Amino acid sequence: MEEMVEQIELLLKQEDTTQLKEYLNNLNISDVEELIDELPEHGAKFIEILSINRAVNVFRILDFPTQERIIKKLSGQKVGEIINELPPDDRTALFSELHGDAVKTLILHLSPSDRKEALSLLGYKEDSVGRLMTPDYIAVKKSWDVNRVLSHIRRYGKNSETIDVIYVIGENGILLDDIRIREILLVDPETKISTLMDGRLISLDANDPQEEAINVFRMNNRTALPVVDAENILLGIVTVDDILWIANEEYTEDIQKIGGTEALDEPYLDINLFRLVKKRVGWLIVLFLGEMLTATAMGYFGDEIGIVVALAFFLPLIISSGGNSGSQASTLIIQAMALGEVTVADWWRVMRRELLSGLMLGVILGIIGFLRITIWSEFSTVYGPHWLLIAFTVGFSLIGVVLWGSLSGSMLPLLLKKLGADPATSSAPFVATLVDVTGLIIYFSIASIIMHDILHPAAPLHPTALNYIPKLAH
């Protein structure tokens, strides 16, 4: 890449447009895309001098901020050529990101039929399959023979998004089946299409969410899938390259939300600093206010801390263990939901698993915590004469907090999904903050039970507490 950049910079310095055009046209489109990333100030110039076919292929793989920046710098003629040559699905994706005024200007470059098509695709909801589909496909009738189908492909295949799959339609455009091209090429030319149909049809609904389309492609080995309406009329197709692009965007967005920030709509280094702060500050304020409840909870148990100062030593240990277990569970469930492995209907199975796993994890950490205090007390008096009660308090608290963290982290994404919200917003920081506050309450509640006679000496003693008095006095 360094060598290419140096060569391009040399040609730019020499202002040798002819050589620059020849050099760019001989590169892979992915190399040109990387050059635009390396030399963003010359991106529009590269697109301007490329042949229209290569310019379109490079333009369609650029991220939206780069596309927008380049469009503003291109000549009107080049913009018109690119907009007209872009595949309908890529054109729709571009229009859906641009502001209304920009779309109105660009759409004027289209022919009446393409303009109607673009407006039709934009009519679907923003995150629906309809926004991804292209109406450029090959459709045939079941009564045709292979000879006629091949003739049809030769005539119209050039304008199709793909010819890997041929679609069989009936009356009024109703989708009947899809047939892979290899099955057509490997049979006798006189074979009727009806004999090649097997009825194993997989299709998408135009109003389905894009996430559902990702799952369908993931579960089926297809390069393209047909898109139909409520009456099963074939409207278009969605190809795997568009799905991969959307899947990458969804994954990036979920990762950013899990990290406790709003999804960035531009690359990190390109986004305006104030917009970056705006994306992050909202959740930080919410989390900060949530953590203030921790201080309130500690204030409520201030007397207990004053009496047994050693209880304060283990506050970070308790709340971090609960937060970590909650974050683990939340991340696992969000990922499982994204992959279609878990749905809201599975909530009881998830809760049952997390009850058991949270209890087991809590017991393991509780034993480690108990042993840590016990062993340490053999060599130090830092925990005072009540070290054994403190050890039991910490051990049982870890069991309760880790169990609660696991349940909270696993159930919160499912609850948000049930309410129609994005499960990814139940981010690890949010779960950790929730468990921090409740973890303190669990910790001091257990301490009040186990160390009742020490923390509340004036309170009436339970008969079983009398057994501890000789030991404590000793």
Disulfide bonds with the S-S distance in Angstrom:
none
